Amino acid sequence: MVFRYIHTTYLVLLLSLLMFACGTTGDQNDVIPVENFIFKPDRNSFKLSPDGNRIAYLGMHDHCKNIFIMDLVDENKSKQLTYQDNLNVHNFNWANDSVIVFSNSHYTDDILRLYAVDVATDSIRQLVDPVKSRLKFMQPIRDYQGSIYTSMNIRDSTVFDLYKVFLDGRKPELVYKNPGSITSWIPSPDGIVRLALASDSVQESILYRANEQQQFQEVAVFDFKTSVNPIGYVGESITSVMAMSNQNRDKFALVEYDVSTGREIKELFADANVDVNNEGFSYPLQRQLFATTSACRKKYTFFDTQLHSTYNTVKRHFKDDAVDFLDMDRDLKRFIVRVYSDVRPGELYYYDKSTNQYTPLVTTFPDLKEADMLPMKAVKFNARDNQEINGFLTFPKGKTKNCPLVVLVHDGPSRRDEWGFNPEVQFLANRGYAVFQINYRGTTGYGKAFWSSGFREWGGRIQSDITDGVTWLIHEGKVDKNRMAIMGTGFGGYSALHAATFNPSIYKCIISSSGYSNLFTYFKEIPPHLKPYVQMYYQIIGNPERETDFFKTISPLFHAGMVKKPVLFFQGGKDKFTSVTDANQFVARLKQNNIPVRYIFKEEEGRRFKSEENMMLYFQEIESFLKKYLH
């Protein structure tokens, strides 16, 4: 009997060990290789010609991005259009049905190189001599009797002058010398520039003139928190435009606006909870086709019945997935659509309405399986002052309670996290962590009151919103308070360093990528073309010259001695907003205090690591760092 008991016990123990071993192996098999979360497409930036007969896109040739043509009428005419072998095509646009304007650049310089290429003959013309300058295409990008409008800061790096660039290669013509305040010009349908927007950093104004012989006159002035942003002229009108406006309202709405008088004509669409997105206007047709909002999943409202019917047809084909119209021809018969969800990385298709055929263009993250991805759930909580805060929560597979947590803070802060596929979120969730994304106050998309409530709160309420969200998750039993990390890039990295410095007991470890540690030098690093906005930055962040104590209080570098937890740093040498010297100093101080710190510096990278090799390193370092300190 004793032998039988021992024998039975041994069998049970052995079976349990085998089951445990099988379970462990299964978990290991569920770990998706790091490289699957890195996607560098062979083809991207698909754009339909205005007549819908061709698609231009960027593809690789000799390790450089070049323009390729997909002919939709005669596939035998599909071809490679440019043959750049030492510089990437950086940006391109259709000027008309047969000419493409493009620029090329090297990642490490600011030299502008602008060309035009004829799709029929393959001939390339240089439009602007190589010059150290930035370029802005004036919308709409359209052939106005052999030319397009651009603005360039050739004369003065801090201001952009208006130029007419000729498609035949003639020397660009300076159309309007910027007095220093104009931020953009908008051509009328007849090619005359009657409308301009100006800013002195804290006030924005709309300028108008009836013809080219007149001087621009100010027709409306707003505080920078209030904006009327013209999108495009309505039909052939030279006074009526569609615009995004939060004038006399909290949320951005879609309105028709008279730019000659500075008065709103009518409101076309608004949402009580979120801003209306700036999309849905057709420049070839000169009218608004649809509007969208993004409270969670993007929601469409149509003003064109034909397009609404097409959208419903595409939606039925792809069932529950989200569908975005990325481009369309002037006849609304040929489309480039994106299909995606929170668990589906997405595909791009060319859709021909006349044949009801879908042609795949590119599949993003092709090695990731939808069944292995984790859903992104919209959540909301109340901060300590009862302000409602929105966000997203993604759980690891098979677990919704007591999870190890990574708080992923978005950059900006004047940006927002949105519902959809996020490779960084999925990577972390696949490694067993819950991922919390918070649209803290100061985030855009929720109206100007919510956005402006983050002003001068970089080190205050914004950070307490993040802390309050984590406290809420703990109270709900969703996460393990003893296994939490915080990470982010840019402002998100600043928030991570702020938490490490001023809330050292909350998180077990910190990950900062290009995080600001010294807000004094943040202002010094502002590029010349953004200098005109410094007064606005003073209102949003603070004035480092007049508020020295305030800036020291909220800059983590001056409080590095308070950091008690391990920190992982990523920093690019070409980052134009984050001081490498500050990052080096912060790391040095942590090492002096015997704080575990891992510093990954890549001279050739900018704000985010972009090369495949460095992206692999980024994910691998995060994986090993979290495994070491959260397990």
TORPABA-124872 format. One line per 5 residues: number of its first residue (from 1); their letters; for each residue x, y, z of C-alpha. Coordinates in pm, 1 decimal. Layout:
! residues N
NUM> A> X,Y,Z | ...
END
This chain:
! residues 631
1> MVFRY> 0.0,0.0,0.0 | 284.6,236.2,85.9 | 457.3,146.4,-241.1 | 133.1,204.0,-435.3 | 90.3,545.6,-266.5
6> IHTTY> 447.5,648.4,-344.9 | 416.8,518.1,-700.4 | 86.4,702.5,-756.2 | 225.7,1023.2,-607.3 | 530.5,998.1,-831.1
11> LVLLL> 311.5,953.3,-1140.7 | 96.7,1254.5,-1047.0 | 406.1,1465.2,-986.7 | 563.5,1351.0,-1313.0 | 241.4,1422.4,-1503.5
16> SLLMF> 220.9,1768.3,-1346.0 | 579.5,1844.0,-1444.3 | 514.2,1728.7,-1799.0 | 201.4,1943.9,-1818.7 | 396.0,2240.8,-1682.4
21> ACGTT> 672.0,2179.7,-1932.6 | 420.5,2162.5,-2215.4 | 260.1,2483.7,-2095.9 | 596.0,2660.0,-2081.3 | 682.7,2543.0,-2429.6
26> GDQND> 348.1,2667.2,-2554.2 | 408.5,3008.9,-2399.6 | 750.1,3022.8,-2561.4 | 597.5,2932.7,-2895.7 | 352.7,3220.9,-2851.0
31> VIPVE> 641.1,3468.8,-2830.9 | 653.7,3636.8,-3170.5 | 1003.4,3708.8,-3307.8 | 1111.9,4069.6,-3269.6 | 1173.1,4109.9,-3642.0
36> NFIFK> 804.0,4048.2,-3714.0 | 719.4,4379.5,-3544.4 | 953.6,4573.0,-3774.8 | 809.0,4671.0,-4109.7 | 1004.5,4855.0,-4377.0
41> PDRNS> 777.2,4842.3,-4683.7 | 920.5,4782.8,-5028.1 | 640.0,5003.4,-5163.9 | 455.9,5296.2,-5003.5 | 308.1,5644.5,-5058.3
46> FKLSP> 55.3,5536.7,-5322.1 | -106.0,5832.3,-5502.0 | -362.6,5830.3,-5782.6 | -320.7,6067.2,-6074.9 | -609.1,6318.2,-6090.3
51> DGNRI> -761.8,6137.1,-6390.4 | -730.7,5801.2,-6212.3 | -531.6,5635.0,-6491.1 | -211.4,5578.6,-6294.4 | -84.7,5515.0,-5943.9
56> AYLGM> 255.0,5654.4,-5846.1 | 435.4,5507.3,-5547.1 | 776.6,5483.7,-5383.6 | 976.9,5164.1,-5423.1 | 1337.7,5061.5,-5367.4
61> HDHCK> 1613.1,5067.5,-5630.0 | 1985.9,5056.3,-5551.6 | 1903.0,5094.5,-5180.5 | 1723.5,5424.0,-5249.3 | 1355.5,5518.0,-5266.9
66> NIFIM> 1242.4,5589.3,-5622.0 | 914.2,5662.6,-5798.6 | 735.9,5381.2,-5979.5 | 424.0,5395.0,-6196.0 | 138.8,5145.4,-6202.3
71> DLVDE> -57.2,5209.2,-6521.6 | -423.1,5120.9,-6463.8 | -519.9,5141.1,-6832.1 | -228.3,4951.5,-6988.6 | -25.5,4743.2,-6744.2
76> NKSKQ> 253.2,4714.3,-7004.2 | 322.2,5083.5,-6940.6 | 385.1,5027.4,-6570.1 | 748.4,5112.4,-6497.5 | 1015.5,5260.0,-6276.4
81> LTYQD> 1014.4,5636.3,-6329.9 | 1322.1,5764.1,-6142.1 | 1663.7,5610.2,-6086.0 | 1810.6,5787.5,-5785.4 | 2110.4,5586.9,-5664.8
86> NLNVH> 2249.3,5792.4,-5377.3 | 1953.2,5992.2,-5243.6 | 1599.3,5890.3,-5148.7 | 1297.6,6045.8,-5314.2 | 1164.3,6223.9,-5009.6
91> NFNWA> 830.8,6363.4,-5122.6 | 630.7,6364.7,-5445.2 | 298.1,6490.8,-5577.5 | 106.0,6487.8,-5903.4 | 113.2,6838.3,-6055.8
96> NDSVI> -124.3,6725.2,-6331.4 | -224.1,6400.0,-6500.9 | 122.3,6340.7,-6649.9 | 380.5,6534.6,-6445.0 | 508.6,6453.2,-6096.6
101> VFSNS> 703.3,6698.1,-5880.8 | 943.3,6539.6,-5633.1 | 1222.3,6624.8,-5391.9 | 1507.3,6407.8,-5277.2 | 1718.0,6436.1,-4968.6
106> HYTDD> 1976.4,6281.8,-4747.0 | 1861.2,6214.4,-4391.6 | 2149.6,6411.0,-4241.5 | 2125.4,6734.9,-4443.5 | 1870.5,7008.4,-4510.9
111> ILRLY> 1955.6,7059.2,-4877.6 | 1647.4,7105.7,-5095.8 | 1650.8,6937.8,-5436.4 | 1331.5,6975.5,-5641.7 | 1253.6,6813.3,-5977.4
116> AVDVA> 970.3,6744.5,-6221.8 | 941.4,6419.0,-6415.1 | 719.6,6356.2,-6717.4 | 545.0,6020.4,-6689.4 | 515.7,5974.3,-7065.7
121> TDSIR> 873.9,6062.6,-7164.7 | 1062.9,5989.0,-6838.6 | 1240.4,6325.2,-6878.8 | 1349.6,6491.2,-6553.4 | 1393.6,6865.2,-6506.7
126> QLVDP> 1555.4,7038.2,-6211.3 | 1316.0,7301.9,-6079.1 | 1525.1,7451.7,-5799.1 | 1902.7,7462.3,-5772.3 | 2019.7,7264.1,-5465.6
131> VKSRL> 1994.3,7500.9,-5171.7 | 1986.6,7479.0,-4792.3 | 1616.8,7535.4,-4744.7 | 1289.4,7379.5,-4643.9 | 995.4,7364.3,-4881.0
136> KFMQP> 620.6,7368.2,-4827.2 | 382.6,7280.7,-5109.4 | 87.8,7519.6,-5112.8 | -243.8,7333.8,-5121.9 | -389.1,7247.3,-5356.4
141> IRDYQ> -84.6,7115.0,-5541.1 | -204.1,7191.7,-5891.2 | -65.2,7293.3,-6228.8 | -152.7,7662.5,-6269.1 | -62.1,7726.4,-6635.5
146> GSIYT> 269.9,7544.4,-6611.5 | 362.3,7623.4,-6251.5 | 290.8,7528.2,-5890.9 | 304.8,7734.2,-5573.5 | 552.2,7659.8,-5295.9
151> SMNIR> 701.0,7846.3,-5003.7 | 1071.7,7827.3,-4918.6 | 1293.8,7978.9,-4650.5 | 1589.5,8048.2,-4882.9 | 1622.3,8418.5,-4802.7
156> DSTVF> 1578.7,8384.8,-4426.5 | 1573.3,8052.6,-4240.0 | 1300.5,8179.2,-4006.1 | 1042.9,8281.2,-4269.7 | 896.1,8125.0,-4583.9
161> DLYKV> 849.8,8334.3,-4898.7 | 595.2,8247.7,-5167.7 | 739.3,8120.1,-5496.8 | 598.1,8017.0,-5829.7 | 793.6,7711.0,-5944.8
166> FLDGR> 779.3,7646.1,-6319.9 | 741.6,7288.9,-6439.9 | 959.9,7353.2,-6746.7 | 1265.0,7426.0,-6531.1 | 1273.3,7805.7,-6552.6
171> KPELV> 1410.2,7986.1,-6248.2 | 1148.2,8008.7,-5969.1 | 971.5,8342.5,-5938.4 | 947.1,8515.4,-5601.3 | 577.6,8602.9,-5583.5
176> YKNPG> 550.8,8746.9,-5234.6 | 820.6,8839.6,-4986.3 | 710.2,8733.9,-4643.1 | 711.9,9029.8,-4401.1 | 777.2,8775.6,-4127.0
181> SITSW> 431.9,8681.8,-4005.9 | 271.9,8486.2,-4292.0 | 257.2,8111.1,-4232.3 | 82.9,7997.4,-4552.7 | -85.5,8106.5,-4873.9
186> IPSPD> -384.7,7942.2,-5044.1 | -432.7,7987.3,-5421.2 | -783.9,8041.4,-5559.1 | -916.7,7801.8,-5827.0 | -806.3,8051.4,-6095.4
191> GIVRL> -446.7,8044.6,-5969.5 | -443.8,8387.0,-5801.3 | -324.1,8393.9,-5440.4 | -589.9,8592.3,-5256.5 | -578.1,8424.3,-4916.2
196> ALASD> -299.4,8408.4,-4658.0 | -270.7,8308.1,-4294.1 | -45.7,8494.6,-4052.7 | 72.0,8456.1,-3694.9 | 276.5,8658.2,-3449.5
201> SVQES> 298.3,8340.8,-3239.2 | 19.0,8429.0,-2996.0 | -233.4,8573.5,-3240.7 | -342.4,8432.1,-3575.4 | -503.2,8628.8,-3855.0
206> ILYRA> -668.0,8576.0,-4192.6 | -552.3,8805.1,-4474.3 | -737.8,8860.9,-4800.8 | -703.8,9059.9,-5121.7 | -942.2,9069.1,-5416.8
211> NEQQQ> -665.3,9067.5,-5679.4 | -287.5,9067.2,-5718.1 | -270.0,9446.0,-5745.9 | -408.3,9494.3,-5394.7 | -228.9,9453.2,-5064.6
216> FQEVA> -340.1,9183.5,-4821.6 | -587.1,9313.7,-4563.8 | -654.9,9160.7,-4224.8 | -1014.3,9034.3,-4208.1 | -1009.0,8829.4,-3885.5
221> VFDFK> -785.3,8794.4,-3578.3 | -785.4,8514.7,-3319.4 | -596.9,8413.0,-3010.5 | -378.1,8114.0,-3107.0 | -607.4,7880.2,-2913.2
226> TSVNP> -884.5,7973.2,-3158.6 | -834.4,7884.5,-3522.9 | -1011.9,7902.4,-3855.6 | -808.4,7679.9,-4086.2 | -913.9,7704.8,-4452.9
231> IGYVG> -910.7,7372.1,-4638.0 | -1009.1,7464.2,-4992.4 | -1228.3,7693.0,-5201.0 | -1588.3,7589.4,-5261.5 | -1644.2,7536.9,-5633.4
236> ESITS> -1518.1,7828.3,-5841.7 | -1578.4,8081.3,-5564.9 | -1295.5,8320.3,-5479.3 | -1439.1,8411.0,-5137.8 | -1602.2,8098.7,-4991.4
241> VMAMS> -1390.9,7819.0,-4842.1 | -1442.0,7506.2,-4638.6 | -1261.0,7539.4,-4306.3 | -1197.9,7375.3,-3972.2 | -1306.5,7619.9,-3704.3
246> NQNRD> -1327.4,7633.4,-3327.2 | -1427.3,8000.4,-3329.8 | -1710.9,8056.6,-3080.4 | -1707.5,7683.9,-2995.7 | -1491.2,7440.1,-2804.2
251> KFALV> -1454.3,7162.7,-3062.8 | -1329.6,7199.1,-3418.7 | -1623.8,7189.1,-3660.2 | -1647.9,7179.7,-4036.9 | -1779.8,7513.9,-4162.5
256> EYDVS> -1818.8,7721.9,-4475.4 | -1640.4,8053.8,-4430.6 | -1626.9,8382.9,-4621.6 | -1259.8,8484.9,-4632.7 | -1337.7,8827.6,-4779.0
261> TGREI> -1535.0,8930.8,-4469.9 | -1393.5,8699.6,-4203.1 | -1736.4,8559.3,-4121.7 | -1871.4,8207.6,-4092.8 | -2144.0,8129.7,-4345.1
266> KELFA> -2273.1,7804.1,-4197.6 | -2175.2,7498.2,-3997.7 | -2177.9,7174.3,-4196.6 | -2079.6,6922.9,-3931.0 | -1978.8,6912.7,-3564.6
271> DANVD> -1948.8,6662.1,-3281.5 | -2025.6,6738.2,-2918.3 | -1743.6,6524.2,-2777.7 | -1443.6,6546.8,-3010.1 | -1292.9,6763.2,-3282.8
276> VNNEG> -1385.8,6693.6,-3642.8 | -1084.5,6562.6,-3834.6 | -938.4,6763.1,-4119.8 | -1010.4,6531.8,-4412.5 | -1268.8,6459.8,-4678.9
281> FSYPL> -1223.3,6761.4,-4908.2 | -1167.8,6692.1,-5280.2 | -939.7,6946.1,-5449.8 | -1016.7,6820.8,-5802.9 | -1391.0,6859.7,-5732.7
286> QRQLF> -1354.5,7162.0,-5499.9 | -1609.8,7030.7,-5250.5 | -1639.0,6844.4,-4922.4 | -1719.6,6477.0,-4972.5 | -1721.8,6354.7,-4612.5
291> ATTSA> -1622.5,6433.0,-4255.4 | -1478.0,6206.9,-3986.0 | -1443.1,6197.3,-3609.3 | -1229.0,5972.3,-3391.8 | -1381.2,5932.8,-3046.7
296> CRKKY> -1266.5,5571.5,-3070.7 | -1298.3,5404.0,-3410.2 | -1310.1,5653.7,-3694.5 | -1666.6,5746.1,-3789.8 | -1762.4,5874.7,-4136.2
301> TFFDT> -2037.4,6122.0,-4225.0 | -2093.6,6164.9,-4599.8 | -2210.5,6464.6,-4803.0 | -2186.8,6279.0,-5134.9 | -2440.0,5999.3,-5189.0
306> QLHST> -2233.7,5829.7,-5460.8 | -1927.2,5810.1,-5236.3 | -2139.6,5696.1,-4941.9 | -2267.9,5406.5,-5150.0 | -1911.7,5314.5,-5250.8
311> YNTVK> -1798.3,5322.7,-4888.9 | -2080.3,5089.3,-4785.1 | -1985.4,4848.5,-5063.7 | -1623.4,4838.5,-4949.2 | -1725.5,4804.7,-4582.8
316> RHFKD> -1947.2,4505.8,-4661.3 | -1658.9,4340.2,-4843.9 | -1423.5,4374.2,-4545.6 | -1691.4,4319.9,-4278.8 | -1587.6,4441.3,-3932.1
321> DAVDF> -1255.8,4600.8,-4027.7 | -1209.6,4975.6,-4050.4 | -1183.8,5126.1,-4398.1 | -1015.5,5455.5,-4486.2 | -1022.5,5632.0,-4821.7
326> LDMDR> -661.6,5742.6,-4876.5 | -700.6,5874.5,-5230.2 | -951.3,5887.2,-5516.3 | -979.4,6017.6,-5870.8 | -1191.6,6310.7,-5978.5
331> DLKRF> -1467.6,6080.0,-6107.9 | -1495.6,5893.6,-5775.3 | -1451.0,5559.9,-5951.4 | -1097.3,5461.0,-5856.0 | -974.3,5452.4,-5498.6
336> IVRVY> -683.1,5366.6,-5275.5 | -824.0,5222.7,-4953.8 | -669.2,5109.7,-4629.7 | -823.6,4820.5,-4437.1 | -720.3,4770.9,-4073.8
341> SDVRP> -823.5,4722.4,-3712.2 | -661.0,4716.0,-3371.0 | -556.6,4354.1,-3432.7 | -510.8,4374.7,-3809.8 | -198.1,4562.8,-3920.5
346> GELYY> -370.4,4646.9,-4243.6 | -349.9,4629.0,-4618.9 | -371.8,4885.4,-4895.4 | -585.4,4810.6,-5199.6 | -659.8,4972.2,-5531.2
351> YDKST> -1037.6,4951.2,-5572.2 | -1201.8,4993.3,-5912.5 | -1569.4,5070.8,-5865.6 | -1661.8,4995.4,-6227.7 | -1537.4,4635.1,-6200.5
356> NQYTP> -1576.6,4595.5,-5822.0 | -1221.5,4456.4,-5815.0 | -971.6,4491.4,-5530.1 | -601.9,4485.8,-5621.8 | -363.0,4440.0,-5325.7
361> LVTTF> -92.7,4707.2,-5311.0 | 89.2,4630.7,-4987.7 | 37.6,4429.6,-4669.4 | 183.0,4583.8,-4356.0 | 358.4,4358.6,-4104.6
366> PDLKE> 293.0,4049.6,-4318.9 | 446.7,3808.9,-4065.5 | 202.5,3903.1,-3789.7 | -113.4,3693.9,-3761.7 | -438.0,3862.7,-3666.5
371> ADMLP> -523.2,3575.2,-3431.3 | -208.8,3648.4,-3228.2 | -280.4,4018.6,-3181.2 | -456.8,4162.5,-2875.3 | -756.2,4401.8,-2884.8
376> MKAVK> -720.7,4765.9,-2785.4 | -1000.0,4863.8,-2547.2 | -1115.6,5224.2,-2504.5 | -1126.8,5326.2,-2137.2 | -1192.8,5639.9,-1936.4
381> FNARD> -1134.0,5746.3,-1577.7 | -1164.2,6056.9,-1362.0 | -851.2,6241.2,-1253.7 | -813.8,6373.0,-899.0 | -994.8,6697.9,-993.7
386> NQEIN> -1275.2,6495.2,-1158.2 | -1157.9,6573.4,-1513.5 | -1254.1,6284.7,-1742.5 | -952.1,6132.1,-1915.6 | -970.5,5892.0,-2211.3
391> GFLTF> -724.4,5623.9,-2306.9 | -669.3,5272.7,-2436.3 | -584.8,4950.9,-2255.5 | -442.3,4638.2,-2416.8 | -415.4,4320.3,-2210.3
396> PKGKT> -174.1,4032.3,-2264.6 | -321.5,3709.7,-2395.5 | -551.1,3530.5,-2151.4 | -514.2,3778.0,-1866.7 | -712.7,4082.3,-1752.4
401> KNCPL> -627.3,4094.7,-1381.3 | -310.4,4164.7,-1184.8 | -101.7,4212.2,-1500.6 | 246.5,4361.6,-1517.5 | 200.2,4705.0,-1673.1
406> VVLVH> 379.5,4929.1,-1920.4 | 247.2,5285.1,-1938.9 | 318.1,5404.3,-2294.3 | 304.3,5785.6,-2298.6 | 244.9,5955.1,-2634.3
411> DGPSR> 469.0,6228.0,-2772.7 | 362.2,6587.5,-2818.0 | 200.2,6664.4,-2587.7 | -21.4,6818.8,-2857.5 | -96.6,6483.1,-3016.8
416> RDEWG> -316.6,6189.6,-2921.8 | -328.8,5812.9,-2909.6 | -589.1,5666.1,-3143.8 | -757.4,5330.8,-3186.2 | -587.1,5106.3,-3438.3
421> FNPEV> -293.0,4877.3,-3487.5 | 22.0,4978.9,-3298.1 | 327.7,4750.8,-3334.3 | 487.7,4876.2,-3013.0 | 171.6,4803.9,-2815.2
426> QFLAN> 138.1,4457.4,-2967.4 | 505.0,4378.5,-2902.5 | 468.4,4463.6,-2534.0 | 137.2,4277.4,-2499.6 | 288.5,3972.0,-2667.4
431> RGYAV> 563.6,3977.3,-2405.4 | 301.4,3954.0,-2132.4 | 246.2,4316.7,-2033.4 | -72.5,4518.9,-2017.0 | -22.0,4843.5,-2210.7
436> FQINY> -188.2,5167.0,-2097.9 | -209.2,5468.6,-2331.6 | -344.6,5788.4,-2178.9 | -479.7,6093.9,-2359.5 | -386.2,6326.6,-2076.2
441> RGTTG> -495.9,6691.5,-2069.6 | -300.3,6888.5,-2327.9 | -379.9,6618.1,-2583.5 | -542.1,6738.6,-2905.8 | -871.4,6611.5,-3045.1
446> YGKAF> -1091.1,6676.7,-2741.2 | -1148.3,7049.9,-2785.8 | -952.8,7363.0,-2700.4 | -1051.0,7367.4,-2331.6 | -901.3,7022.1,-2278.3
451> WSSGF> -598.5,7104.5,-2492.8 | -528.1,7436.5,-2319.2 | -578.4,7282.8,-1974.2 | -236.8,7125.6,-2032.5 | -66.3,7462.7,-2079.4
456> REWGG> 210.6,7523.3,-1824.6 | 132.9,7178.1,-1684.5 | 415.7,6975.4,-1839.8 | 540.2,6893.6,-1493.7 | 202.1,6930.5,-1323.7
461> RIQSD> -145.8,6808.6,-1414.3 | -29.8,6621.2,-1722.9 | 189.4,6402.2,-1504.5 | -76.9,6368.6,-1235.0 | -324.3,6253.3,-1503.0
466> ITDGV> -84.9,5970.2,-1588.0 | -41.5,5882.8,-1220.7 | -417.9,5895.7,-1161.4 | -475.8,5659.7,-1452.4 | -231.9,5408.2,-1309.6
471> TWLIH> -390.7,5442.0,-964.7 | -730.2,5372.5,-1120.9 | -599.4,5055.6,-1287.3 | -456.0,4935.6,-956.4 | -785.0,5007.1,-778.0
476> EGKVD> -972.0,4812.3,-1047.8 | -741.3,4514.9,-992.9 | -623.5,4520.4,-1352.7 | -251.6,4551.8,-1285.6 | 11.9,4444.3,-1035.4
481> KNRMA> 130.3,4757.6,-854.2 | 466.2,4592.6,-788.3 | 539.1,4532.7,-1158.4 | 492.2,4857.0,-1348.1 | 709.3,5048.3,-1596.4
486> IMGTG> 667.1,5374.6,-1786.4 | 809.2,5453.6,-2129.5 | 779.1,5703.7,-2412.6 | 947.9,5905.8,-2686.5 | 1004.4,6282.9,-2692.4
491> FGGYS> 749.0,6427.6,-2452.3 | 660.8,6069.5,-2357.7 | 1026.5,6021.1,-2268.3 | 1014.7,6341.0,-2062.7 | 713.9,6203.5,-1874.9
496> ALHAA> 903.9,5881.8,-1806.7 | 1203.1,6076.0,-1669.6 | 969.1,6299.6,-1469.7 | 812.2,5991.2,-1311.3 | 1155.7,5847.9,-1233.4
501> TFNPS> 1256.0,6172.0,-1067.3 | 944.9,6289.7,-884.4 | 751.5,5963.8,-835.7 | 1032.8,5712.6,-782.3 | 818.5,5471.3,-581.7
506> IYKCI> 552.2,5405.5,-848.7 | 746.5,5232.7,-1125.2 | 1002.0,4954.3,-1109.8 | 1187.1,5079.9,-1416.8 | 1190.2,5361.2,-1671.6
511> ISSSG> 1241.1,5371.8,-2049.7 | 1307.1,5706.2,-2220.1 | 1364.0,5754.6,-2591.9 | 1482.4,6106.3,-2681.0 | 1318.4,6231.3,-2363.1
516> YSNLF> 1362.7,6596.5,-2269.2 | 1556.6,6621.1,-1944.1 | 1638.3,6993.6,-1948.6 | 1364.8,7229.4,-2068.2 | 1608.0,7522.2,-2084.7
521> TYFKE> 1796.7,7357.9,-2370.3 | 1470.1,7234.1,-2521.9 | 1405.1,7597.4,-2615.2 | 1762.3,7648.9,-2735.3 | 1731.4,7348.3,-2968.2
526> IPPHL> 1421.9,7482.4,-3149.9 | 1497.8,7484.9,-3527.9 | 1511.5,7827.3,-3700.1 | 1187.2,7775.2,-3895.5 | 1000.1,7735.7,-3564.4
531> KPYVQ> 1153.1,8042.7,-3396.4 | 856.2,8265.7,-3492.2 | 639.5,8052.5,-3261.9 | 851.2,8099.4,-2949.5 | 601.4,8334.8,-2781.9
536> MYYQI> 332.1,8070.9,-2823.5 | 563.2,7810.2,-2670.0 | 612.5,8046.0,-2375.9 | 237.7,8038.4,-2312.9 | 213.5,7662.4,-2358.8
541> IGNPE> 521.7,7562.7,-2157.9 | 658.2,7871.7,-1982.0 | 932.7,8130.7,-2032.4 | 1277.7,7994.4,-1940.3 | 1431.4,8341.9,-1931.1
546> RETDF> 1181.3,8483.4,-1681.8 | 1084.0,8168.5,-1492.1 | 1416.2,8010.2,-1406.6 | 1298.8,7848.1,-1083.9 | 988.0,7705.5,-1251.2
551> FKTIS> 1192.1,7547.2,-1529.8 | 1442.8,7400.8,-1287.1 | 1157.1,7254.3,-1086.6 | 1012.1,7063.9,-1382.7 | 1338.6,6965.0,-1557.1
556> PLFHA> 1446.0,6612.7,-1448.5 | 1816.6,6681.5,-1511.5 | 1835.4,6910.2,-1207.9 | 1686.6,6639.3,-985.2 | 1871.0,6333.8,-1113.5
561> GMVKK> 1974.3,6252.9,-757.2 | 1612.7,6162.0,-678.6 | 1608.3,5875.6,-931.4 | 1608.0,5539.7,-752.0 | 1499.3,5293.6,-1022.3
566> PVLFF> 1675.8,5148.4,-1330.8 | 1659.5,5356.9,-1648.8 | 1696.7,5258.4,-2015.0 | 1790.9,5549.8,-2244.5 | 1771.0,5570.9,-2623.5
571> QGGKD> 1916.0,5877.0,-2795.7 | 1982.7,5971.8,-3157.6 | 2266.5,6203.7,-3250.4 | 2055.6,6379.0,-3517.0 | 1762.0,6454.9,-3288.4
576> KFTSV> 1686.8,6824.9,-3344.4 | 1481.8,6874.6,-3028.9 | 1663.3,6675.4,-2760.5 | 2011.2,6773.2,-2642.8 | 2263.1,6488.3,-2656.8
581> TDANQ> 2471.5,6675.2,-2397.8 | 2178.2,6674.1,-2155.1 | 2121.3,6302.7,-2210.7 | 2489.1,6233.9,-2147.0 | 2482.0,6439.7,-1827.5
586> FVARL> 2170.3,6267.1,-1698.1 | 2321.2,5923.9,-1759.3 | 2648.8,6027.5,-1595.8 | 2469.9,6147.1,-1280.9 | 2276.1,5822.1,-1252.4
591> KQNNI> 2597.6,5624.1,-1283.1 | 2758.6,5839.9,-1015.2 | 2469.0,5747.6,-786.8 | 2503.3,5376.1,-871.4 | 2161.9,5365.6,-1037.9
596> PVRYI> 2140.0,5086.4,-1298.2 | 2133.1,5260.2,-1636.6 | 2157.8,5135.6,-1993.4 | 2237.7,5400.7,-2256.8 | 2188.1,5327.8,-2628.0
601> FKEEE> 2325.2,5610.9,-2842.4 | 2317.3,5605.5,-3222.7 | 2484.2,5901.9,-3391.9 | 2307.2,5847.1,-3725.9 | 1953.4,5838.2,-3583.6
606> GRRFK> 1705.9,6115.1,-3506.1 | 1411.3,6129.4,-3268.1 | 1319.9,5766.2,-3339.3 | 1539.3,5480.6,-3453.3 | 1457.4,5407.5,-3818.9
611> SEENM> 1713.0,5166.2,-3960.6 | 1607.9,4802.0,-3937.1 | 1920.8,4715.8,-3742.1 | 1860.0,4986.4,-3483.8 | 1487.7,4912.0,-3462.1
616> MLYFQ> 1576.5,4550.5,-3385.0 | 1812.9,4672.9,-3115.7 | 1541.9,4902.2,-2975.6 | 1291.9,4618.2,-2928.5 | 1554.3,4373.0,-2801.7
621> EIESF> 1683.0,4616.1,-2539.8 | 1329.9,4690.4,-2418.2 | 1250.1,4320.0,-2400.7 | 1555.6,4228.4,-2192.8 | 1523.2,4538.7,-1972.1
626> LKKYL> 1159.2,4471.1,-1882.1 | 1225.8,4101.0,-1835.5 | 1500.7,4184.4,-1589.1 | 1308.8,4434.8,-1378.2 | 938.9,4340.8,-1406.8
631> H> 965.3,3963.7,-1356.3
END
